[in-house]
């Protein structure tokens, strides 16, 4: 399982839907959507500013995360940004990988 953060920005229609159904109904809908692709909700927060909601979820793979993101965006009620999250242990492994890289101009 991988961990993903979804950032949602509601359209006017989406914001009206949240107002009509409430925040807990939105969380429940997201939990069910994640479960339908084999995932699990870790956290769901509404926010002020440029992002209206942050969702952190465990999903089986990148394909499942892409399916979630595309489905939500295609609804027309919100736009999403999806971020793959890495654990500190993943970063430990990454620091041990040798990469053959030449910076521009060198």
VENGICOR-V682903 format. One record per helix or strand of 2 or more residues. SS is the DSSP state (2 for helix, 1 for strand). FROM is the first residue (numbers start at 1). LEN is the number of residues. If there is no record, write none. Layout:
SS/FROM/LEN ; SS/FROM/LEN
This chain:
1/2/9 ; 2/12/10 ; 2/23/14 ; 1/40/7 ; 1/53/7 ; 2/62/13 ; 1/78/8 ; 2/88/8
